[in-house]
Amino acid sequence: MTTSADISADDLAILRELERKVLWLASWTIHHANHVRENVDGLKVGGHQASSASLATIMTALYFHSLRPQDRVAVKPHASPNYHAIQYLVGRQTRERLEGFRGYKGAQSYPSRTKDVDDVDFSTGSVGLGVAQTLFSSLAQDYVRAHGWGTEVPEGRMVALVGDAELDEGNIFEAILEGWKQGLRNCWWIIDYNRQSLDAVVREGLWERFESLFRDFGWNVVILKYGSLLQAAFAEPGGERLRAWIDNCPNQLYSALVFQGGATWRKRLTEDLGEDIASLIGSYSDDELARLMTNLAGHDLPTLIEAFQANDHDRPTCFIAYTIKGYGLPFAGHKDNHAGLMTPAQMDTFRAAMNVRPGQEWERFEGLSTDPDVIEAFLARVPFAQRGERETARPISVPDALPVTIQPVMSTQTGFGAILNEIARASEEYAARIVTTSPDVTVSTNLGAWVNRRGLFAREAMADTFKSERVPSTFNWEFSPKGQHIELGIAEMNLFILLSALGLSHAINGERLLPIGTLYDPFIARGLDALNYACYQDARFILVATPSGITLAPEGGAHQSISAPLIGMAQDGLAAFEPAFVDELAVTLSFALAYIQKDGEGEPSERTFSERTWLRDETGGSVYLRLSTRPLEQPQRAMSEELRQGIVDGAYWMRKPGPNAQVVVAYAGAVAPEAIQAVGLMAEDRRDVGLLAVTSADRLNAGWTAAQRARERGLVHARSHVERLLSELPPHCGLVTVLDGHPATLAWLGAVAGHRTRSLGVEHFGQTGAIPDLYRHYGIDSEAIVAAAQALTPGRPIRYLRALG
């Protein structure tokens, strides 16, 4: 390919043909989904025709000229038909999936890494998360290369195609601030400035606010307003008055004139500018005048190509590209066009204008005047098309057992810090591939020892002034390119998007990282949208949330998490654990470091499920560890293989029930002492009492659900781990479940084998106070467990209940 400055006339002509083809295929794809395909049940999908049209030219310039094989792109959500059309033209999308757009297993309405087949770089949605993802992926690329990995390939740009209304999303601005702190490079955001949101036309002068904001944070800003036709007109007599008129024209008026067409343009310009404009526009027909007045830079290939080619540095760049929503379609410019769809009659007219014959709508080069062989040869030269099959980085070997010195009394949060401290001493490759991050709570989530040994990451070294000034400090806060901790500001959205970027490094950069992020458990909810987005992308990371629950007592309700265990159970792509003891945590963390590296390829099915647990362990995923600051007396026990497996599978018998068990207590997490005490107190008055330690309600539930589904499909011998655990309990046995979280987390256990169940937990915002006070207040202390057991099971009164009271 030639550069934009000297692009040949032949190549420019082909690009213009491809621009038309992208517009046609995208528009036809949506039309087909609404008016032709029979399985849409009358649902009008809308939205995409106008939004995708505004980006057809920009995406043509990018994908068929300016992008390089190493570049990665997050496509504006409603431009997905353009993306799929482009991939279809270069042979990476199938006609079958394009015809099935928004249908079962068809091309996705928003580009998806996991659901689409055409090598999507970043999944995108409606809330700006794909935009911020490119920024953090740029930082992840810098991290990888600073550590000496992946340097055999050129640095890539992370490019986002952004809707102007999308910039209302707060997570984008949180990301911009973090990018400034981290020295962002190699990031392009191309704003589709069509001045329309879903419901209306955007406010006047918004581009000035965008320009000011991006410049203030160190970005290069390129304003792309006028196309080559308009620029040529401005050089004619009266041209400067025309430019001034356009510059001062309100957004709503401009959009209305676009919709009304050439005759209205002529009337309005003549009224406002008088006879001075007559000589300039008099030689244009109405159609030509409409084309001139809509020749914004975002729809002008030479202008775009020149701007992209000239931006040959690594500074982050924001292109503000003026466009018209619905450009080239009958409803271009109309404020109601977001959900607009062309009627069959309009589509027939559009088809004729595009020279597409009925029945030939899906043919790749139908309607183009250039010889197909010439276009094929051109596509074969497109730089971005030279990108081969994406290679996923190899797995990193992880020890079966992680070293840790367990103190007699210890919290899981302290244990986490101790395990990371021991890993930091190690010389194995897995230790070098771990990268930790935290939103300004590094020390209070017990990462301090790890950071002291492994250092903080920055592209340029920064010394710890306290150390150089000989001021005593527990922590060594030195930054260097070899550091393995990325310190963030307090925005949790940034934490999860960074974890997403680091957790996709094996696919984006070809180099595997083992990311671990820490935050306070209640603040998962602050970044839940970004966490869901990261899991939807199939990013791989370990999330350590601590402290948790009302167990952090004196902090009060604002810092006490209630629903987080339910989030862990409900979030797809995230295996949630809540270990009570440090030896359980060590087992779980070792499992997690291997689990996040499973390939995850292919469609999960019963064939990939473990016959022992019915969990999709071979496909892997991310991991969430809910830890506590409560020091517990640690059990003195050998870690047998059976115990290790039970911890990983989600539960094990701490006290196995006898054959005539009347009651079983199932607990999770920090309430272990209360559960253990309650079992001991009721043992004299209830037969064969059992104690079930639940390390992962999520995995127990997922395995049980999968095994039921398998049996319904004819695999009659399918049994999950929890079904085997509870299978020997007599029908009259009662279950008491308890945790420092919402009781529904374990309430379902009674349904596994039909046992009566009383579920204890926390349902209301917390009080301040000591742990015994709060456990008593919320009914999760030993007395409450014993009282529940007595009410649930027949027999004499439990003698210690009154004494406890």
DACOR-V810766 format. One record per backbone hydrogen bond with DSSP energy under -0.5 kcal/mol. NH is the residue of the N-H (numbers start at 0). CO is the residue of the C=O. If there is no record, write none. Layout:
[[NH CO] [NH CO]]
This chain:
[[5 2] [6 3] [11 7] [12 8] [13 9] [14 10] [15 11] [16 12] [17 13] [18 14] [19 15] [20 16] [21 17] [22 18] [23 19] [24 20] [25 21] [26 22] [27 23] [28 24] [29 25] [30 26] [31 27] [32 28] [33 29] [34 30] [35 30] [35 31] [36 31] [39 36] [42 39] [44 42] [47 45] [50 46] [51 47] [52 48] [53 49] [54 50] [54 51] [55 52] [58 54] [59 55] [60 56] [61 57] [62 58] [63 59] [64 61] [65 60] [66 61] [70 67] [71 156] [73 158] [74 72] [78 75] [79 76] [81 78] [82 78] [83 79] [84 80] [85 81] [86 82] [87 83] [88 84] [89 85] [90 87] [91 86] [92 86] [97 93] [98 94] [99 95] [100 97] [101 106] [102 99] [105 102] [106 96] [115 111] [121 72] [123 110] [131 127] [132 128] [133 129] [133 130] [134 130] [135 131] [136 132] [137 133] [138 134] [139 135] [140 136] [141 137] [142 138] [143 139] [144 140] [145 141] [146 142] [147 144] [148 143] [152 149] [157 185] [158 71] [158 156] [159 187] [160 73] [161 159] [161 189] [163 191] [165 162] [166 162] [166 163] [167 164] [168 165] [171 168] [172 168] [173 169] [174 170] [175 171] [176 172] [177 173] [178 174] [179 175] [180 176] [181 177] [182 178] [182 179] [183 178] [185 313] [187 157] [188 316] [189 159] [189 187] [190 188] [190 318] [191 161] [191 189] [192 190] [192 320] [193 191] [196 199] [201 194] [205 202] [207 204] [208 204] [209 205] [210 206] [211 207] [212 208] [213 209] [214 210] [215 211] [216 212] [217 214] [218 213] [219 315] [221 317] [222 220] [223 221] [223 319] [224 222] [226 294] [230 226] [231 227] [232 228] [233 229] [234 230] [234 231] [235 232] [238 235] [241 237] [242 238] [243 239] [244 240] [245 241] [246 242] [247 243] [248 244] [248 245] [253 249] [254 250] [255 251] [256 252] [257 253] [258 254] [259 255] [260 256] [264 260] [265 261] [266 262] [267 263] [268 264] [269 265] [270 266] [271 267] [272 268] [273 269] [275 272] [276 273] [277 274] [278 274] [280 276] [281 277] [283 280] [288 284] [289 285] [290 286] [291 287] [292 288] [293 289] [294 291] [295 293] [296 224] [297 321] [298 295] [299 296] [300 298] [303 299] [304 300] [305 301] [306 302] [307 303] [308 304] [309 305] [310 306] [311 309] [315 183] [316 186] [317 219] [318 188] [318 316] [319 221] [319 317] [320 190] [320 318] [321 223] [321 319] [322 192] [324 193] [325 49] [326 323] [328 325] [331 328] [332 324] [333 330] [336 333] [338 335] [339 336] [346 342] [347 343] [348 344] [349 345] [350 346] [351 347] [352 348] [353 349] [354 351] [355 350] [356 354] [359 356] [362 359] [365 362] [367 364] [373 370] [374 370] [375 371] [376 372] [377 373] [378 374] [379 375] [380 376] [380 377] [381 377] [381 378] [383 66] [384 381] [385 381] [385 382] [386 383] [391 389] [392 505] [405 403] [406 404] [409 631] [412 627] [414 410] [415 411] [416 412] [417 413] [418 414] [419 415] [420 416] [421 417] [422 418] [423 419] [424 420] [424 421] [425 421] [425 422] [430 427] [431 427] [432 428] [433 429] [434 513] [435 483] [436 515] [437 485] [438 517] [439 437] [439 487] [444 440] [444 441] [445 442] [446 441] [450 446] [451 447] [452 448] [453 449] [454 450] [455 477] [456 484] [457 479] [461 478] [464 462] [466 463] [467 463] [468 464] [469 466] [470 465] [471 469] [476 474] [477 475] [478 461] [479 455] [482 479] [483 454] [484 454] [485 435] [486 484] [487 437] [491 489] [494 490] [495 491] [496 492] [497 493] [498 494] [499 495] [500 496] [501 497] [502 498] [503 500] [504 501] [506 503] [507 503] [508 504] [509 504] [510 504] [513 432] [514 512] [514 539] [515 434] [516 541] [517 436] [518 543] [520 546] [522 519] [523 520] [524 521] [526 522] [526 523] [527 524] [530 526] [531 527] [532 528] [533 529] [534 530] [535 531] [536 532] [537 534] [538 533] [539 502] [540 538] [541 514] [542 622] [543 516] [543 541] [544 542] [544 624] [545 518] [545 543] [551 548] [552 549] [554 551] [555 552] [556 765] [558 555] [559 556] [560 558] [565 562] [566 562] [567 563] [568 564] [569 565] [570 566] [571 569] [573 570] [574 621] [575 573] [576 623] [577 694] [584 580] [585 581] [586 582] [587 583] [588 584] [589 585] [590 586] [591 587] [592 588] [593 589] [594 590] [595 591] [596 593] [597 594] [599 617] [603 601] [607 604] [608 604] [608 605] [609 614] [613 609] [616 614] [617 607] [618 615] [619 615] [620 594] [621 572] [622 540] [623 574] [624 542] [625 576] [625 623] [626 544] [626 624] [630 628] [631 409] [633 407] [636 634] [639 637] [643 639] [644 640] [645 641] [646 642] [647 643] [648 644] [649 645] [650 645] [651 692] [653 651] [653 690] [654 690] [657 687] [660 657] [661 686] [662 686] [663 733] [664 689] [665 663] [665 735] [666 664] [666 691] [667 737] [668 577] [670 667] [671 668] [672 669] [674 670] [675 671] [676 672] [677 673] [678 674] [679 675] [680 676] [681 677] [682 678] [684 681] [685 681] [688 685] [689 662] [690 654] [691 664] [692 651] [692 690] [693 666] [693 691] [694 649] [694 692] [695 649] [698 575] [699 695] [700 696] [701 697] [702 698] [703 699] [704 700] [705 701] [706 702] [707 703] [708 704] [709 705] [710 706] [711 707] [712 708] [712 709] [713 710] [714 709] [715 713] [717 714] [723 719] [724 720] [725 721] [726 722] [728 725] [732 729] [733 661] [734 755] [735 663] [736 734] [736 757] [737 665] [738 759] [739 667] [740 738] [741 561] [744 741] [745 742] [746 742] [747 743] [748 745] [749 746] [750 747] [751 747] [751 748] [752 748] [753 749] [754 749] [757 734] [759 736] [759 757] [761 740] [773 769] [774 770] [775 771] [776 772] [777 773] [778 774] [778 775] [779 774] [780 774] [784 780] [785 781] [786 782] [787 783] [788 784] [789 785] [790 786] [791 787] [792 788] [798 796] [800 797] [802 798] [803 799] [804 800]]
